[in-house]
Amino acid sequence: MATISAVILKHHKKQDGTYNVKIRITHRGSTVYIDTSIYATRSDLDTKVRLKKVFIDSFLTSTVNEYRSKVNLLGAKVEYMTASDIKNILNEDIGIIDIIKFWEKHIEDLHSEKRTNTAVGRNTTLNRFKEFCGRSVFPIELLTSKKIREYIDHLTKKQYAPLTLINSLSDLRLVFNLAKDHYNDEELGLIRIPTSPFSKIKMPVKNEPVKKNLSIDTIKKIRDLELVNEGDILSRDLFMLSFYLCGINANDLHEYLNDPHIERLGYTRNKTKGRRVDKAFISIKIIEEAKPLVEKYAGVLAKRYARCAGLNNRLYLSYSKVIGPAVGVPDLTYYHARHSFATLARNECRFSMDDVGIALNHKSSTITDIYVAKDWDIVDEVQEAVVSLLR
């Protein structure tokens, strides 16, 4: 059985003559230590340089007993654990679980994975939650179904759009579930977050999104639109380049379009690569219509716009203020190119939904994809058929 005691280490004496008190865990022939916030002076030690009983009773007995109780709760499982395993469990049990701090760490991880857009979105929803809480620390056990309903009322009174409300709740639920996965260990019977408050919440459902598909005639108007402003010209060209390259995202063009002489653009889709086994890789043929645009913008976008957010702002301004009104689509966005490609592939060219999904680099919902190798010829066929409608 593991033994737990409060000790100081002689060789850890500080310059001011104090010793940091540590909790020693000895189990199955090995010893590990947990630091505490308590310091002892020479007067707190006996002649053998050990902590005096009166000092332990005054400052450490409750901590030692708490740790012993937690080890006892492990029961027979402790015999299969190392001293380090026990230390990790006891460390996990120190202090409150702050969902805001956990959320912030989650956002840092997203940035490190280069999922910048997702990180920015999660940070926005975190700020809404902080606004509701009115504090910088929020213990996760306080996140009850009642508190979530109060949060919904708060967002409703603030008159956020329905989609904003849905995203705010979805992100909160996602982070809560990530925290449960991180802190709970069902196999060892360690359940630090036992609640499931969202089981009592009826989550709002997204309405079917407004279709952003354009007719062939409208896409031709965008292609042939004569513009003067350099930023508007770039926005027009990237719209068409997205259409030519099977609806590629601006974020992916910004990161991966670097070589003006490529015959195919192979890339991992930033939006979903962190969630897919295949890293969301796709290979798109550089067809004749795309070649001059690839030669023009390869290696340029990342130099002109340090972050894709700057590029997205440029696109938004051009589409909403200039290009959209000029072609009779006042709510024009960059995503109209992707939606239009998909709609034309299905409704005009009569490709199956599966083939359209492959061309759009969507994750398949079928187990068959585990066994079937990727065939870029399918993507090429969809691409050729759709773009030929413009010829």
LOSE-599101 format. One record per residue (C-alpha): residue number from 1; x, y, z. Coordinates in Angstrom, 3 decimals. Example, Ala and Ser with C-alpha at 12.3 -4.5 7.8 and 13.67 -1.06 7.14 Angstrom:
// LOSE-599101
[node 1, [12.300, -4.500, 7.800]],
[node 2, [13.670, -1.060, 7.140]],
This chain:
// LOSE-599101
[node 1, [0.000, 0.000, 0.000]],
[node 2, [1.226, 3.516, -0.750]],
[node 3, [2.559, 5.569, 2.152]],
[node 4, [2.129, 9.322, 2.269]],
[node 5, [4.002, 11.705, 4.536]],
[node 6, [5.180, 15.318, 4.819]],
[node 7, [8.953, 15.822, 4.559]],
[node 8, [11.683, 18.267, 3.663]],
[node 9, [14.761, 17.444, 1.610]],
[node 10, [18.024, 18.503, 3.239]],
[node 11, [19.699, 19.402, -0.032]],
[node 12, [16.789, 21.688, -1.016]],
[node 13, [17.646, 24.346, 1.537]],
[node 14, [17.068, 27.835, 0.143]],
[node 15, [19.390, 30.822, 0.557]],
[node 16, [17.103, 32.279, 3.206]],
[node 17, [17.501, 29.098, 5.266]],
[node 18, [13.979, 27.722, 4.621]],
[node 19, [12.915, 24.382, 3.209]],
[node 20, [9.939, 23.760, 0.915]],
[node 21, [7.740, 21.086, 2.486]],
[node 22, [6.877, 18.233, 0.147]],
[node 23, [4.403, 15.385, 0.227]],
[node 24, [6.305, 12.136, -0.199]],
[node 25, [4.577, 9.191, -1.906]],
[node 26, [6.285, 5.814, -1.577]],
[node 27, [4.818, 2.827, -3.377]],
[node 28, [6.203, -0.457, -4.694]],
[node 29, [9.826, 0.511, -4.096]],
[node 30, [9.739, 3.979, -5.696]],
[node 31, [9.314, 7.468, -4.270]],
[node 32, [7.963, 10.694, -5.775]],
[node 33, [7.242, 14.113, -4.314]],
[node 34, [4.527, 16.748, -4.585]],
[node 35, [5.515, 20.349, -3.842]],
[node 36, [3.409, 22.357, -1.380]],
[node 37, [3.141, 26.087, -0.664]],
[node 38, [4.433, 25.588, 2.880]],
[node 39, [7.979, 26.397, 4.025]],
[node 40, [9.734, 25.318, 7.212]],
[node 41, [12.577, 27.019, 9.075]],
[node 42, [15.350, 25.366, 11.092]],
[node 43, [13.295, 25.802, 14.255]],
[node 44, [10.554, 23.632, 12.707]],
[node 45, [12.994, 20.695, 12.374]],
[node 46, [14.272, 18.245, 14.958]],
[node 47, [17.886, 17.236, 15.544]],
[node 48, [17.720, 14.771, 12.633]],
[node 49, [16.547, 17.549, 10.286]],
[node 50, [13.020, 16.170, 10.086]],
[node 51, [9.777, 18.065, 10.460]],
[node 52, [8.626, 18.316, 14.049]],
[node 53, [5.314, 16.662, 14.842]],
[node 54, [3.849, 19.923, 16.121]],
[node 55, [4.635, 21.593, 12.783]],
[node 56, [3.045, 18.733, 10.829]],
[node 57, [-0.030, 18.771, 13.052]],
[node 58, [-0.428, 22.519, 12.611]],
[node 59, [0.038, 22.809, 8.853]],
[node 60, [0.035, 19.458, 7.079]],
[node 61, [-2.090, 16.826, 8.778]],
[node 62, [-5.265, 17.776, 6.896]],
[node 63, [-3.449, 17.678, 3.531]],
[node 64, [-1.808, 14.325, 4.245]],
[node 65, [-5.107, 12.849, 5.455]],
[node 66, [-6.918, 14.152, 2.387]],
[node 67, [-4.367, 12.507, 0.107]],
[node 68, [-4.554, 9.247, 2.048]],
[node 69, [-8.339, 9.261, 1.728]],
[node 70, [-8.106, 9.723, -2.027]],
[node 71, [-5.634, 6.868, -2.326]],
[node 72, [-7.932, 4.685, -0.229]],
[node 73, [-10.780, 5.422, -2.638]],
[node 74, [-8.725, 3.795, -5.394]],
[node 75, [-9.145, 0.476, -3.602]],
[node 76, [-7.452, -2.566, -5.115]],
[node 77, [-6.555, -0.592, -8.274]],
[node 78, [-3.712, 1.123, -6.413]],
[node 79, [-1.726, -2.128, -6.359]],
[node 80, [-1.457, -1.974, -10.142]],
[node 81, [-0.270, 1.631, -10.167]],
[node 82, [3.166, 3.181, -9.808]],
[node 83, [4.054, 5.975, -7.388]],
[node 84, [4.044, 8.365, -10.354]],
[node 85, [0.522, 7.239, -11.312]],
[node 86, [-0.664, 8.058, -7.804]],
[node 87, [1.077, 11.438, -7.899]],
[node 88, [-0.616, 12.305, -11.195]],
[node 89, [-4.006, 11.438, -9.778]],
[node 90, [-3.429, 13.491, -6.623]],
[node 91, [-2.155, 16.435, -8.682]],
[node 92, [-5.265, 16.281, -10.835]],
[node 93, [-7.347, 16.522, -7.675]],
[node 94, [-5.723, 19.725, -6.472]],
[node 95, [-7.866, 22.837, -6.696]],
[node 96, [-10.959, 23.653, -8.715]],
[node 97, [-11.476, 22.924, -12.374]],
[node 98, [-11.862, 26.313, -14.013]],
[node 99, [-13.744, 25.938, -17.283]],
[node 100, [-12.560, 29.367, -18.447]],
[node 101, [-8.912, 28.423, -17.947]],
[node 102, [-9.520, 25.090, -19.677]],
[node 103, [-11.245, 26.913, -22.557]],
[node 104, [-8.278, 29.264, -22.941]],
[node 105, [-5.886, 26.293, -23.062]],
[node 106, [-8.113, 24.687, -25.712]],
[node 107, [-7.827, 27.839, -27.831]],
[node 108, [-4.025, 27.798, -27.455]],
[node 109, [-3.999, 24.196, -28.677]],
[node 110, [-6.066, 25.145, -31.717]],
[node 111, [-3.570, 27.888, -32.584]],
[node 112, [-0.668, 25.442, -32.219]],
[node 113, [-2.487, 23.112, -34.636]],
[node 114, [-2.819, 26.086, -37.033]],
[node 115, [-6.619, 25.926, -36.804]],
[node 116, [-6.641, 29.691, -36.553]],
[node 117, [-10.182, 30.365, -37.738]],
[node 118, [-11.607, 27.813, -35.312]],
[node 119, [-9.509, 29.297, -32.508]],
[node 120, [-10.763, 32.808, -33.270]],
[node 121, [-14.374, 31.605, -33.263]],
[node 122, [-13.947, 29.742, -29.953]],
[node 123, [-12.310, 32.817, -28.441]],
[node 124, [-15.303, 34.916, -29.475]],
[node 125, [-17.736, 32.532, -27.798]],
[node 126, [-15.493, 32.411, -24.714]],
[node 127, [-15.693, 36.193, -24.444]],
[node 128, [-19.493, 35.984, -24.540]],
[node 129, [-19.412, 33.445, -21.718]],
[node 130, [-17.042, 35.647, -19.684]],
[node 131, [-19.394, 38.585, -20.217]],
[node 132, [-22.247, 36.493, -18.853]],
[node 133, [-20.218, 35.211, -15.875]],
[node 134, [-18.800, 38.595, -14.973]],
[node 135, [-15.645, 36.902, -13.689]],
[node 136, [-12.372, 35.437, -14.936]],
[node 137, [-12.705, 32.144, -13.029]],
[node 138, [-15.710, 29.826, -13.268]],
[node 139, [-15.620, 26.458, -11.442]],
[node 140, [-16.995, 23.796, -13.745]],
[node 141, [-19.254, 22.356, -11.042]],
[node 142, [-21.238, 25.612, -11.164]],
[node 143, [-22.194, 24.939, -14.780]],
[node 144, [-25.609, 23.474, -14.042]],
[node 145, [-28.585, 23.157, -16.370]],
[node 146, [-30.099, 26.142, -14.537]],
[node 147, [-26.979, 28.216, -15.197]],
[node 148, [-27.041, 27.233, -18.887]],
[node 149, [-30.664, 28.367, -19.158]],
[node 150, [-29.647, 31.673, -17.588]],
[node 151, [-26.915, 31.926, -20.218]],
[node 152, [-29.470, 31.318, -22.970]],
[node 153, [-31.678, 34.064, -21.509]],
[node 154, [-28.651, 36.377, -21.388]],
[node 155, [-27.818, 35.780, -25.055]],
[node 156, [-31.475, 36.208, -26.040]],
[node 157, [-31.774, 39.526, -24.188]],
[node 158, [-28.617, 40.709, -25.918]],
[node 159, [-30.490, 40.038, -29.177]],
[node 160, [-27.779, 37.881, -30.684]],
[node 161, [-28.671, 36.241, -33.968]],
[node 162, [-30.015, 32.666, -33.735]],
[node 163, [-26.851, 31.253, -35.309]],
[node 164, [-24.701, 33.133, -32.784]],
[node 165, [-26.736, 31.655, -29.937]],
[node 166, [-26.367, 28.166, -31.402]],
[node 167, [-22.602, 28.549, -31.838]],
[node 168, [-22.194, 29.932, -28.303]],
[node 169, [-24.014, 26.985, -26.737]],
[node 170, [-22.361, 24.427, -29.007]],
[node 171, [-18.884, 25.683, -28.103]],
[node 172, [-19.724, 25.692, -24.390]],
[node 173, [-20.978, 22.110, -24.617]],
[node 174, [-17.933, 21.042, -26.629]],
[node 175, [-15.487, 22.545, -24.108]],
[node 176, [-17.426, 21.022, -21.193]],
[node 177, [-17.244, 17.569, -22.803]],
[node 178, [-13.535, 18.013, -23.563]],
[node 179, [-12.975, 18.828, -19.895]],
[node 180, [-14.832, 15.656, -18.862]],
[node 181, [-12.681, 13.598, -21.215]],
[node 182, [-9.545, 15.206, -19.792]],
[node 183, [-10.291, 15.007, -16.069]],
[node 184, [-12.410, 11.866, -15.766]],
[node 185, [-10.980, 8.353, -15.880]],
[node 186, [-13.872, 5.905, -15.825]],
[node 187, [-11.537, 2.892, -15.888]],
[node 188, [-9.950, 3.943, -12.611]],
[node 189, [-13.240, 5.170, -11.217]],
[node 190, [-11.942, 8.757, -11.003]],
[node 191, [-14.851, 11.017, -11.877]],
[node 192, [-13.974, 14.623, -11.115]],
[node 193, [-16.782, 15.995, -13.291]],
[node 194, [-19.812, 13.792, -12.594]],
[node 195, [-22.507, 16.093, -13.984]],
[node 196, [-24.112, 16.211, -17.435]],
[node 197, [-26.025, 19.502, -17.420]],
[node 198, [-26.582, 19.574, -21.179]],
[node 199, [-28.679, 16.392, -20.975]],
[node 200, [-31.455, 18.605, -19.607]],
[node 201, [-31.046, 21.306, -22.233]],
[node 202, [-32.865, 21.268, -25.535]],
[node 203, [-30.260, 22.639, -27.886]],
[node 204, [-31.525, 25.007, -30.583]],
[node 205, [-31.386, 23.613, -34.099]],
[node 206, [-29.818, 25.378, -37.030]],
[node 207, [-32.202, 26.311, -39.800]],
[node 208, [-31.295, 25.084, -43.229]],
[node 209, [-28.761, 27.613, -44.512]],
[node 210, [-29.700, 29.932, -47.331]],
[node 211, [-28.388, 28.447, -50.547]],
[node 212, [-25.574, 30.557, -51.967]],
[node 213, [-25.657, 29.138, -55.454]],
[node 214, [-25.402, 31.354, -58.509]],
[node 215, [-26.450, 30.774, -62.081]],
[node 216, [-23.916, 30.203, -64.817]],
[node 217, [-24.796, 33.608, -66.290]],
[node 218, [-24.040, 35.342, -62.967]],
[node 219, [-20.714, 33.548, -62.617]],
[node 220, [-19.832, 34.638, -66.159]],
[node 221, [-20.671, 38.225, -65.208]],
[node 222, [-18.280, 38.016, -62.266]],
[node 223, [-15.577, 36.497, -64.469]],
[node 224, [-15.944, 39.172, -67.151]],
[node 225, [-16.456, 42.123, -64.808]],
[node 226, [-14.067, 44.972, -65.637]],
[node 227, [-12.637, 46.581, -62.535]],
[node 228, [-10.086, 49.287, -61.746]],
[node 229, [-9.265, 48.896, -58.066]],
[node 230, [-6.483, 46.355, -57.436]],
[node 231, [-8.211, 44.901, -54.366]],
[node 232, [-11.442, 44.383, -56.310]],
[node 233, [-9.550, 42.727, -59.162]],
[node 234, [-7.914, 40.347, -56.693]],
[node 235, [-11.300, 39.533, -55.138]],
[node 236, [-12.834, 38.802, -58.540]],
[node 237, [-9.895, 36.612, -59.535]],
[node 238, [-9.913, 34.618, -56.295]],
[node 239, [-13.656, 34.055, -56.596]],
[node 240, [-13.121, 32.519, -60.009]],
[node 241, [-10.046, 30.608, -58.858]],
[node 242, [-12.120, 29.072, -56.078]],
[node 243, [-14.752, 28.068, -58.612]],
[node 244, [-12.134, 26.589, -60.955]],
[node 245, [-10.496, 24.658, -58.097]],
[node 246, [-13.617, 22.950, -56.765]],
[node 247, [-14.537, 25.599, -54.201]],
[node 248, [-11.199, 25.884, -52.417]],
[node 249, [-11.303, 28.068, -49.277]],
[node 250, [-9.483, 31.410, -49.168]],
[node 251, [-7.600, 30.200, -46.098]],
[node 252, [-6.159, 27.298, -48.091]],
[node 253, [-5.258, 29.470, -51.066]],
[node 254, [-3.490, 31.846, -48.692]],
[node 255, [-1.397, 29.063, -47.159]],
[node 256, [-0.813, 26.591, -49.965]],
[node 257, [-0.756, 28.524, -53.251]],
[node 258, [2.988, 29.168, -53.469]],
[node 259, [4.272, 27.580, -56.697]],
[node 260, [3.182, 29.260, -59.963]],
[node 261, [4.200, 26.247, -62.069]],
[node 262, [2.278, 23.412, -60.424]],
[node 263, [0.074, 21.086, -62.436]],
[node 264, [-1.924, 20.016, -59.367]],
[node 265, [-2.491, 21.697, -56.027]],
[node 266, [-2.288, 19.185, -53.211]],
[node 267, [-3.252, 20.500, -49.788]],
[node 268, [-4.786, 19.573, -46.456]],
[node 269, [-7.938, 21.560, -45.821]],
[node 270, [-7.288, 23.766, -42.798]],
[node 271, [-10.895, 23.772, -41.644]],
[node 272, [-11.090, 20.018, -41.087]],
[node 273, [-7.577, 18.525, -41.171]],
[node 274, [-7.420, 18.372, -37.387]],
[node 275, [-10.576, 16.254, -37.222]],
[node 276, [-9.895, 13.726, -39.981]],
[node 277, [-7.654, 10.681, -40.178]],
[node 278, [-6.681, 11.545, -43.755]],
[node 279, [-5.814, 15.137, -42.681]],
[node 280, [-8.418, 16.293, -45.245]],
[node 281, [-5.908, 15.983, -48.084]],
[node 282, [-7.034, 16.590, -51.650]],
[node 283, [-5.337, 17.067, -55.015]],
[node 284, [-6.890, 19.514, -57.496]],
[node 285, [-5.894, 19.790, -61.148]],
[node 286, [-4.772, 23.217, -62.381]],
[node 287, [-7.006, 23.451, -65.434]],
[node 288, [-6.388, 25.910, -68.289]],
[node 289, [-8.754, 28.556, -66.888]],
[node 290, [-6.935, 28.469, -63.537]],
[node 291, [-3.355, 28.590, -64.815]],
[node 292, [-3.053, 32.364, -65.410]],
[node 293, [-4.543, 33.059, -61.986]],
[node 294, [-2.246, 30.569, -60.296]],
[node 295, [0.750, 32.163, -62.017]],
[node 296, [-0.487, 35.612, -60.967]],
[node 297, [-1.174, 34.940, -57.290]],
[node 298, [1.074, 32.029, -56.282]],
[node 299, [3.330, 33.228, -53.466]],
[node 300, [1.702, 36.661, -53.534]],
[node 301, [-1.239, 36.248, -51.156]],
[node 302, [0.839, 35.348, -48.094]],
[node 303, [3.232, 38.235, -48.772]],
[node 304, [0.485, 40.778, -49.284]],
[node 305, [-1.612, 39.578, -46.324]],
[node 306, [0.319, 38.353, -43.290]],
[node 307, [-2.835, 36.745, -41.906]],
[node 308, [-5.764, 35.312, -43.811]],
[node 309, [-8.067, 37.546, -41.768]],
[node 310, [-6.713, 40.511, -43.734]],
[node 311, [-7.430, 38.750, -47.006]],
[node 312, [-10.940, 37.867, -45.872]],
[node 313, [-11.610, 41.504, -44.997]],
[node 314, [-10.484, 42.551, -48.465]],
[node 315, [-12.770, 39.976, -50.090]],
[node 316, [-15.746, 41.006, -47.956]],
[node 317, [-15.367, 44.661, -48.888]],
[node 318, [-15.112, 43.942, -52.607]],
[node 319, [-18.015, 41.495, -52.724]],
[node 320, [-20.404, 43.572, -50.595]],
[node 321, [-19.533, 47.029, -51.919]],
[node 322, [-18.512, 46.522, -55.554]],
[node 323, [-18.741, 43.114, -57.195]],
[node 324, [-21.997, 41.913, -55.629]],
[node 325, [-24.007, 45.046, -56.510]],
[node 326, [-22.474, 45.082, -59.999]],
[node 327, [-23.793, 41.592, -60.827]],
[node 328, [-27.102, 41.890, -58.968]],
[node 329, [-26.125, 39.822, -55.893]],
[node 330, [-25.868, 42.335, -53.026]],
[node 331, [-25.093, 39.621, -50.436]],
[node 332, [-22.296, 38.068, -52.509]],
[node 333, [-19.582, 36.242, -50.529]],
[node 334, [-16.539, 34.207, -51.377]],
[node 335, [-18.473, 31.075, -50.375]],
[node 336, [-20.893, 31.603, -53.254]],
[node 337, [-18.175, 30.114, -55.479]],
[node 338, [-18.007, 26.898, -53.451]],
[node 339, [-21.785, 26.572, -53.095]],
[node 340, [-22.313, 27.275, -56.782]],
[node 341, [-19.723, 24.693, -57.817]],
[node 342, [-21.455, 22.069, -55.671]],
[node 343, [-24.964, 22.904, -56.895]],
[node 344, [-23.962, 22.902, -60.549]],
[node 345, [-22.082, 19.623, -60.134]],
[node 346, [-25.182, 17.963, -58.729]],
[node 347, [-28.106, 19.634, -60.479]],
[node 348, [-26.666, 20.480, -63.896]],
[node 349, [-23.952, 17.868, -64.366]],
[node 350, [-25.896, 15.171, -62.462]],
[node 351, [-22.981, 13.839, -60.433]],
[node 352, [-23.868, 11.815, -57.356]],
[node 353, [-23.804, 13.497, -53.954]],
[node 354, [-20.862, 11.249, -53.043]],
[node 355, [-18.820, 12.416, -56.019]],
[node 356, [-19.679, 16.048, -55.305]],
[node 357, [-18.613, 15.527, -51.698]],
[node 358, [-15.280, 14.084, -52.801]],
[node 359, [-14.650, 17.089, -55.057]],
[node 360, [-15.472, 19.452, -52.183]],
[node 361, [-13.136, 17.518, -49.863]],
[node 362, [-15.934, 16.651, -47.469]],
[node 363, [-15.554, 13.859, -44.959]],
[node 364, [-17.368, 10.740, -46.080]],
[node 365, [-19.945, 9.181, -43.797]],
[node 366, [-19.435, 5.658, -45.089]],
[node 367, [-17.181, 2.961, -43.665]],
[node 368, [-16.291, 1.965, -47.228]],
[node 369, [-13.882, 4.888, -47.503]],
[node 370, [-11.578, 3.161, -45.038]],
[node 371, [-10.862, 0.515, -47.647]],
[node 372, [-11.078, 2.437, -50.934]],
[node 373, [-8.041, 4.441, -52.090]],
[node 374, [-8.526, 8.033, -53.182]],
[node 375, [-9.079, 8.476, -56.908]],
[node 376, [-8.388, 12.034, -58.021]],
[node 377, [-9.781, 11.225, -61.475]],
[node 378, [-13.248, 11.542, -59.953]],
[node 379, [-12.408, 15.047, -58.754]],
[node 380, [-11.011, 15.890, -62.179]],
[node 381, [-14.188, 14.688, -63.903]],
[node 382, [-16.442, 16.772, -61.643]],
[node 383, [-14.184, 19.802, -62.062]],
[node 384, [-14.073, 19.509, -65.853]],
[node 385, [-17.830, 19.076, -66.199]],
[node 386, [-18.703, 22.067, -64.005]],
[node 387, [-16.145, 24.476, -65.472]],
[node 388, [-17.130, 23.476, -69.012]],
[node 389, [-20.523, 25.080, -68.345]],
[node 390, [-18.742, 28.439, -68.527]],
[node 391, [-17.167, 27.746, -71.901]],
